[in-house]
């Protein structure tokens, strides 16, 4: 597809400069006063937040394609749940990666330990997010499937709220009907509450695993506040893995105890990258949790199922048929997969290495990491490949066909940015949330619960808002033939 493909603005732009300056000023205040906030990484203080970067006007999206992305989420939930509970597939897929990627190797060791000891809690809770980009006006391609710390359950709906406010301020009341409803926060916290009920102890708490320093505080806290709104009797406590190591213990029947509370559900908003599990005591805490009766979100096998290597393995011919039986589901999933290639020491791996060297601009090089800022793009791919092509390190990476999304034009509002802001060329990435609860035999809960949209300037490679690359946005649905 030509990179010149373009989606129209939801209203005529540019806006009048005086009107724009006033609107931006009010919108910044509206964002801060309605919880669209993030702590500064450069001047951190628990006492201050700034508004999170946002797109002033919602970005247009094809209505039919948006619905397709929403509709496929339960199938993807089912797929990843079954992958997580297929021991042989995970072993075969990750056997090379765990030898060269220390972080994945340590996760795998925890998984092996609890399997050898006997799994204490067979149920898993998945609060997941499937990230997609348009590769034409009528084709979605998957970026990744997040099984741990799938954030923006609050900031997704909050983006809808601020875009609705902006359209109302501009007098475009007739446009509001094209902003799709987004109940991601309630959907995700309802999933937590369902797992808490399944555990069966009305006095037990939910434990959120957090970073030592939390920047994305609003997104995390609003989950806690929404949980309290849904059921005031449920208590949520926040602890780092360091604190879990210091304060956590298991009873004789493997109940997890922290601060004299029984923990029913453990919800990870950290522990997805090496710097978040920096020493043996944090790894010991991760193992302690996994050995317990608490329902984990994610369980260790869910965490492993979310690795890039598993994503690449599922794209191989015949892989989906191991987990899905309906032809339509298989075809629907296969349609959203883009080209994914392993870099193993075999014929296909050597071919992928050569493809990357011949045409690096065609690909993205991805490691087993979450959270943004880890991928390699463009000519830097060639340098990275040449450095690792003869070492085992290459097997820890995958090569993904680069997606060329349609452009849009709009106003990106960031702390410290000029007012009035300039119009910029942008591209967007849609994330669709899912909730799934079950064990290796049965899926008890499976649904799609909302969405989020991140938008970045078209020249930026990465798009994470928390990582500092993108901005919050929401879809404005239009009909495109």
C-alpha positions as CSV (number, residue, x, y, z in Angstrom):
1,X,0.0,0.0,0.0
2,X,1.2,3.5,-0.7
3,X,2.3,5.5,2.3
4,X,0.3,8.4,0.8
5,X,-3.0,6.8,1.9
6,X,-4.8,9.3,4.1
7,X,-7.7,9.4,6.5
8,X,-9.7,12.7,6.6
9,X,-10.1,14.9,9.6
10,X,-13.3,14.5,11.6
11,X,-14.0,18.3,11.1
12,X,-12.5,20.9,8.8
13,X,-9.0,22.0,9.8
14,X,-7.0,24.1,10.4
15,X,-8.9,25.7,13.2
16,X,-9.0,29.5,13.6
17,X,-5.9,30.4,15.5
18,X,-7.5,32.4,18.3
19,X,-10.2,29.7,18.8
20,X,-7.5,27.0,18.7
21,X,-5.3,28.7,21.4
22,X,-8.3,29.1,23.7
23,X,-9.4,25.5,23.1
24,X,-6.0,24.1,23.8
25,X,-5.6,26.0,27.0
26,X,-9.0,24.8,28.3
27,X,-8.4,21.3,27.2
28,X,-5.1,21.0,29.1
29,X,-7.0,22.1,32.3
30,X,-9.8,19.8,31.5
31,X,-7.4,16.9,31.1
32,X,-5.7,17.5,34.5
33,X,-9.0,18.1,36.3
34,X,-10.4,14.8,34.9
35,X,-7.6,12.4,35.6
36,X,-5.8,12.4,32.3
37,X,-2.5,12.7,34.0
38,X,1.0,11.3,34.2
39,X,4.0,11.9,36.4
40,X,7.1,13.5,34.9
41,X,10.1,11.3,34.3
42,X,12.5,14.3,34.2
43,X,11.2,16.1,37.4
44,X,9.5,13.3,39.3
45,X,7.5,14.1,42.4
46,X,4.6,12.2,44.0
47,X,3.0,15.6,44.6
48,X,2.7,16.7,41.0
49,X,1.2,15.3,37.8
50,X,1.1,16.8,34.3
51,X,-1.5,16.1,31.7
52,X,-0.8,13.1,29.5
53,X,-0.1,14.0,25.9
54,X,-3.3,13.8,23.8
55,X,-4.6,14.4,20.3
56,X,-7.0,17.4,20.3
57,X,-9.5,16.0,17.7
58,X,-10.4,12.2,17.5
59,X,-8.8,10.4,14.7
60,X,-11.0,8.9,11.9
61,X,-11.2,5.2,11.5
62,X,-13.2,3.0,9.1
63,X,-16.3,1.9,10.9
64,X,-16.3,-1.6,9.5
65,X,-12.7,-2.2,10.4
66,X,-13.1,-1.0,13.9
67,X,-15.9,-3.4,14.4
68,X,-13.8,-6.3,13.0
69,X,-11.1,-5.5,15.6
70,X,-13.6,-5.5,18.4
71,X,-15.3,-8.7,17.1
72,X,-12.1,-10.8,16.8
73,X,-11.0,-10.1,20.4
74,X,-12.8,-13.1,22.1
75,X,-11.2,-15.4,19.5
76,X,-7.8,-14.0,20.3
77,X,-8.5,-14.3,24.0
78,X,-9.4,-18.0,23.4
79,X,-6.3,-18.6,21.3
80,X,-3.8,-17.1,23.8
81,X,-5.5,-18.9,26.7
82,X,-5.1,-22.2,25.0
83,X,-1.5,-21.4,24.0
84,X,-0.7,-20.6,27.6
85,X,-1.9,-24.0,28.7
86,X,-0.2,-26.0,26.1
87,X,3.1,-27.1,27.8
88,X,4.6,-28.8,24.7
89,X,4.0,-25.8,22.4
90,X,5.6,-23.4,24.9
91,X,8.6,-25.7,25.4
92,X,9.2,-26.3,21.7
93,X,8.7,-22.6,20.9
94,X,10.9,-21.1,23.6
95,X,13.7,-23.7,23.9
96,X,16.1,-21.6,21.9
97,X,15.1,-18.2,23.3
98,X,15.6,-19.2,26.9
99,X,19.2,-20.1,26.2
100,X,20.1,-16.6,25.0
101,X,17.5,-14.3,26.6
102,X,18.2,-14.3,30.4
103,X,14.9,-12.6,31.3
104,X,12.7,-15.1,29.4
105,X,14.9,-17.9,30.7
106,X,14.2,-16.9,34.3
107,X,10.5,-16.7,33.7
108,X,10.7,-20.2,32.1
109,X,12.5,-21.5,35.1
110,X,9.7,-20.3,37.4
111,X,7.2,-22.0,35.1
112,X,9.2,-25.3,35.2
113,X,9.5,-25.1,39.0
114,X,5.8,-24.8,39.6
115,X,5.0,-27.5,37.1
116,X,7.5,-29.9,38.8
117,X,6.0,-29.0,42.3
118,X,2.4,-29.2,41.0
119,X,0.4,-26.1,40.1
120,X,-1.4,-24.8,43.2
121,X,-3.9,-22.5,41.4
122,X,-5.1,-23.9,38.0
123,X,-7.1,-20.8,37.2
124,X,-5.6,-17.8,35.2
125,X,-7.0,-14.3,34.8
126,X,-6.1,-12.6,31.6
127,X,-6.6,-8.8,31.3
128,X,-5.1,-8.6,27.9
129,X,-4.8,-6.2,25.0
130,X,-4.4,-6.9,21.3
131,X,-2.6,-4.1,19.4
132,X,-3.3,-3.5,15.7
133,X,-2.5,-1.1,12.9
134,X,-4.3,-0.5,9.7
135,X,-2.2,-1.6,6.7
136,X,-4.7,-0.3,4.3
137,X,-8.1,1.2,4.8
138,X,-9.6,-2.3,5.0
139,X,-6.9,-4.4,6.5
140,X,-5.7,-4.8,10.1
141,X,-2.3,-6.2,11.1
142,X,-1.4,-7.3,14.6
143,X,1.5,-5.5,16.3
144,X,1.5,-7.7,19.4
145,X,-0.7,-9.3,22.0
146,X,-0.1,-8.1,25.6
147,X,-0.6,-10.6,28.4
148,X,1.0,-8.6,31.2
149,X,0.4,-5.0,32.4
150,X,-1.9,-4.3,29.5
151,X,-2.3,-0.6,30.4
152,X,-4.6,2.3,29.5
153,X,-7.8,0.7,30.7
154,X,-8.5,4.1,32.2
155,X,-6.7,6.4,29.8
156,X,-8.6,4.8,26.8
157,X,-12.0,5.9,28.0
158,X,-10.5,9.1,29.3
159,X,-9.4,9.9,25.7
160,X,-13.0,9.5,24.5
161,X,-14.1,11.9,27.2
162,X,-11.7,14.7,26.3
163,X,-12.4,14.3,22.6
164,X,-16.1,14.5,23.3
165,X,-15.5,17.7,25.3
166,X,-13.5,19.3,22.5
167,X,-16.2,18.5,19.9
168,X,-18.8,20.0,22.2
169,X,-16.8,23.1,22.7
170,X,-16.5,23.5,18.9
171,X,-20.3,23.1,18.6
172,X,-20.1,19.8,16.7
173,X,-22.8,18.0,18.6
174,X,-23.8,16.0,15.6
175,X,-20.4,14.4,15.5
176,X,-20.6,12.8,19.0
177,X,-22.6,9.8,17.7
178,X,-19.5,8.7,15.8
179,X,-17.4,8.3,18.9
180,X,-17.8,4.6,20.0
181,X,-18.7,3.8,23.6
182,X,-15.7,2.7,25.6
183,X,-16.1,1.0,29.0
184,X,-12.6,-0.5,29.2
185,X,-12.1,0.6,32.8
186,X,-15.3,-1.0,34.1
187,X,-14.8,-4.1,32.0
188,X,-11.2,-4.7,33.3
189,X,-12.1,-4.1,36.9
190,X,-15.2,-6.3,36.6
191,X,-12.8,-9.1,35.5
192,X,-10.7,-8.5,38.6
193,X,-13.8,-8.6,40.7
194,X,-15.0,-11.8,39.1
195,X,-11.7,-13.5,39.9
196,X,-11.9,-12.2,43.5
197,X,-15.4,-13.8,43.8
198,X,-14.1,-17.1,42.3
199,X,-11.4,-17.2,45.0
200,X,-14.2,-17.4,47.5
201,X,-12.8,-15.4,50.5
202,X,-14.8,-12.1,51.1
203,X,-12.0,-10.8,53.4
204,X,-9.2,-11.4,50.9
205,X,-7.5,-8.5,49.1
206,X,-6.4,-7.9,45.5
207,X,-2.7,-7.2,45.2
208,X,-1.4,-4.9,42.4
209,X,2.3,-5.4,41.6
210,X,3.8,-1.9,40.9
211,X,7.1,-0.4,40.0
212,X,9.3,1.1,42.6
213,X,8.5,4.5,41.0
214,X,5.1,4.8,39.2
215,X,4.8,7.4,36.4
216,X,1.6,6.2,34.9
217,X,-0.2,6.7,38.2
218,X,-3.7,7.8,37.0
219,X,-4.2,4.7,34.8
220,X,-3.3,2.5,37.8
221,X,-5.2,4.4,40.5
222,X,-8.4,4.6,38.5
223,X,-8.5,0.8,38.4
224,X,-8.4,0.8,42.2
225,X,-11.0,3.5,42.5
226,X,-13.3,1.9,40.0
227,X,-13.0,-1.4,41.9
228,X,-14.0,0.4,45.0
229,X,-17.0,1.9,43.2
230,X,-18.2,-1.5,42.0
231,X,-17.7,-3.1,45.4
232,X,-16.7,-0.9,48.3
233,X,-15.9,-4.0,50.4
234,X,-13.0,-5.1,48.2
235,X,-9.6,-3.9,49.3
236,X,-6.7,-3.4,46.8
237,X,-3.1,-3.1,48.1
238,X,-0.1,-2.0,46.0
239,X,3.3,-3.5,46.5
240,X,6.5,-3.8,44.5
241,X,8.2,-7.2,44.2
242,X,10.8,-5.9,46.6
243,X,8.1,-5.3,49.2
244,X,6.5,-8.7,48.5
245,X,9.9,-10.3,49.2
246,X,10.1,-8.5,52.5
247,X,6.5,-8.9,53.6
248,X,5.0,-11.9,51.8
249,X,4.7,-15.5,53.0
250,X,2.8,-18.7,52.3
251,X,0.6,-20.5,54.7
252,X,0.8,-24.3,55.0
253,X,-2.0,-24.6,52.4
254,X,-0.2,-22.0,50.2
255,X,-2.4,-19.0,50.7
256,X,-0.4,-15.8,50.0
257,X,-0.2,-13.5,53.0
258,X,0.9,-9.9,52.9
259,X,0.3,-7.3,55.7
260,X,-1.8,-10.0,57.5
261,X,-4.2,-10.1,54.5
262,X,-5.0,-13.2,52.4
263,X,-4.3,-12.3,48.7
264,X,-7.0,-13.6,46.3
265,X,-5.8,-12.0,43.0
266,X,-2.4,-10.7,42.0
267,X,-2.6,-8.1,39.2
268,X,0.8,-7.3,37.6
269,X,1.3,-3.7,36.4
270,X,5.1,-4.2,36.6
271,X,7.6,-7.1,36.2
272,X,7.5,-7.2,32.4
273,X,11.1,-6.0,31.8
274,X,14.5,-6.9,33.4
275,X,14.9,-3.6,35.2
276,X,11.7,-4.3,37.1
277,X,13.0,-7.6,38.5
278,X,16.6,-6.4,39.2
279,X,17.8,-9.0,41.7
280,X,17.3,-12.4,43.2
281,X,15.0,-11.2,45.9
282,X,12.5,-9.9,43.3
283,X,12.7,-13.1,41.3
284,X,12.1,-15.0,44.6
285,X,9.0,-12.9,45.2
286,X,7.8,-13.7,41.7
287,X,8.2,-17.4,42.4
288,X,6.5,-17.0,45.8
289,X,3.5,-15.6,44.2
290,X,3.4,-18.2,41.5
291,X,3.5,-21.0,44.1
292,X,0.5,-19.5,45.9
293,X,-3.3,-20.1,45.7
294,X,-3.8,-16.5,44.5
295,X,-5.2,-16.2,41.0
296,X,-2.5,-14.5,38.9
297,X,-3.0,-11.9,36.2
298,X,-1.0,-13.1,34.4
299,X,0.0,-16.5,35.5
300,X,3.6,-17.4,34.6
301,X,2.4,-19.4,31.5
302,X,0.4,-16.5,30.3
303,X,3.4,-14.3,30.6
304,X,5.4,-16.7,28.5
305,X,2.6,-16.9,26.0
306,X,2.9,-13.2,25.4
307,X,6.5,-13.3,24.2
308,X,7.3,-12.3,20.6
309,X,8.7,-15.7,19.9
310,X,5.3,-17.3,20.5
311,X,3.7,-14.6,18.3
312,X,6.0,-15.6,15.5
313,X,5.5,-19.3,16.0
314,X,1.7,-18.9,15.8
315,X,2.1,-17.3,12.4
316,X,3.6,-20.5,11.0
317,X,1.4,-22.7,8.7
318,X,-0.7,-25.1,10.7
319,X,0.0,-23.5,14.1
320,X,-3.4,-22.0,14.7
321,X,-5.1,-25.3,14.0
322,X,-3.5,-26.7,17.2
323,X,-5.7,-24.3,19.3
324,X,-8.7,-23.3,17.2
325,X,-11.2,-25.7,15.6
326,X,-13.5,-23.4,13.6
327,X,-12.4,-22.5,10.1
328,X,-13.8,-19.0,10.3
329,X,-11.9,-18.2,13.6
330,X,-8.7,-19.6,12.1
331,X,-9.1,-17.5,8.9
332,X,-10.0,-14.3,10.9
333,X,-6.9,-14.6,13.0
334,X,-4.6,-15.5,10.1
335,X,-5.8,-12.3,8.3
336,X,-4.5,-10.1,11.1
337,X,-1.1,-11.7,11.3
338,X,1.6,-9.9,9.4
339,X,4.9,-11.5,8.2
340,X,6.8,-12.9,11.2
341,X,10.1,-14.6,10.9
342,X,12.3,-16.4,13.5
343,X,16.1,-16.0,13.4
344,X,16.9,-19.6,14.4
345,X,20.0,-21.4,13.1
346,X,18.1,-23.2,10.3
347,X,17.3,-22.6,6.7
348,X,14.3,-20.3,7.4
349,X,16.3,-18.4,10.0
350,X,19.1,-17.9,7.5
351,X,16.6,-16.7,4.9
352,X,15.2,-14.2,7.4
353,X,18.7,-12.9,8.2
354,X,19.3,-12.4,4.5
355,X,16.0,-10.6,3.9
356,X,16.8,-8.2,6.7
357,X,20.2,-7.5,5.3
358,X,18.8,-7.0,1.8
359,X,16.0,-4.7,2.7
360,X,16.1,-3.5,6.3
361,X,13.5,-0.8,5.8
362,X,10.9,-3.5,5.1
363,X,11.1,-4.8,8.7
364,X,11.0,-4.2,12.4
365,X,13.4,-6.2,14.6
366,X,11.8,-7.1,17.9
367,X,13.2,-8.6,21.2
368,X,11.3,-10.4,24.0
369,X,10.3,-7.1,25.7
370,X,7.3,-5.1,26.6
371,X,6.8,-1.4,27.4
372,X,8.0,0.4,24.3
373,X,11.4,1.6,23.2
374,X,13.0,-1.8,22.5
375,X,12.5,-2.4,18.8
376,X,15.1,-1.7,16.1
377,X,14.1,0.0,12.8
378,X,15.5,0.9,9.3
379,X,19.2,0.9,8.6
380,X,20.0,0.1,12.2
381,X,18.5,-3.4,11.6
382,X,21.4,-4.2,9.3
383,X,24.0,-3.1,11.9
384,X,22.2,-5.2,14.6
385,X,21.9,-8.3,12.3
386,X,25.6,-8.1,11.2
387,X,26.6,-7.9,14.9
388,X,24.5,-11.0,16.0
389,X,24.1,-13.2,12.9
390,X,26.8,-15.7,13.9
391,X,25.8,-15.7,17.6
392,X,23.1,-17.4,19.6
393,X,21.7,-14.0,20.5
394,X,19.9,-13.8,17.2
395,X,17.4,-16.5,18.3
396,X,16.0,-14.2,21.0
397,X,14.7,-11.8,18.3
398,X,12.0,-11.9,15.6
399,X,11.7,-10.1,12.3
400,X,8.3,-8.5,11.6
401,X,7.1,-7.0,8.3
402,X,6.8,-3.3,8.8
403,X,3.2,-2.0,8.6
404,X,2.5,1.1,6.6
405,X,-0.6,2.7,8.1
406,X,-2.6,5.5,6.5
407,X,-1.7,9.0,7.6
408,X,-4.0,11.6,9.3
409,X,-3.4,15.2,10.1
410,X,-4.1,16.8,13.5
411,X,-3.0,18.6,16.6
412,X,-0.8,16.8,19.2
413,X,-0.9,18.5,22.6
414,X,2.1,17.8,24.8
415,X,3.4,19.4,28.0
416,X,5.6,22.3,27.0
417,X,4.5,22.3,23.4
418,X,3.7,25.6,21.7
419,X,0.2,27.1,21.7
420,X,-1.2,27.3,19.1
421,X,0.2,23.8,18.2
422,X,1.2,23.1,14.6
423,X,-0.7,20.6,12.4
424,X,1.3,17.3,12.2
425,X,1.2,14.2,10.1
426,X,0.2,11.2,12.4
427,X,-0.4,7.5,12.4
428,X,-2.4,5.5,15.0
429,X,-2.4,2.1,16.8
430,X,-5.6,0.6,18.2
431,X,-5.6,-1.6,21.3
432,X,-8.6,-3.8,22.1
433,X,-9.0,-5.1,25.6
434,X,-10.2,-8.6,26.6
435,X,-11.0,-10.4,29.8
436,X,-10.5,-14.2,30.0
437,X,-10.7,-16.5,33.0
438,X,-10.2,-20.3,32.9
439,X,-7.9,-23.2,33.4
440,X,-6.4,-25.8,31.1
441,X,-9.8,-27.5,30.6
442,X,-12.4,-24.8,30.6
443,X,-12.8,-21.1,29.8
444,X,-15.3,-19.6,32.2
445,X,-15.2,-15.9,31.1
446,X,-14.3,-14.6,27.6
447,X,-15.2,-11.1,26.3
448,X,-14.0,-7.9,24.7
449,X,-14.3,-5.0,27.1
450,X,-13.1,-1.8,25.4
451,X,-10.3,-0.1,23.5
452,X,-7.6,2.5,23.5
453,X,-6.0,4.5,20.7
454,X,-2.4,5.8,20.6
455,X,-1.2,8.2,18.0
456,X,2.3,9.4,17.1
457,X,3.8,11.7,14.6
458,X,4.4,9.8,11.4
459,X,8.2,10.1,11.6
460,X,8.4,8.4,15.0
461,X,9.0,4.7,15.2
462,X,7.8,4.0,18.7
463,X,4.3,4.9,19.9
464,X,4.1,4.3,23.7
465,X,2.5,7.2,25.6
466,X,4.1,6.2,29.0
467,X,7.4,5.6,27.2
468,X,7.2,9.2,25.8
469,X,6.6,8.6,22.1
470,X,2.9,8.9,21.5
471,X,-0.3,10.6,22.6
472,X,-3.8,9.5,23.7
473,X,-6.4,9.5,21.1
474,X,-9.9,8.0,20.4
475,X,-11.4,6.7,17.2
476,X,-14.0,8.7,15.2
477,X,-15.8,6.2,13.0
478,X,-16.6,6.9,9.4
479,X,-17.9,4.9,6.5
480,X,-15.3,4.1,3.8
481,X,-16.0,2.1,0.7
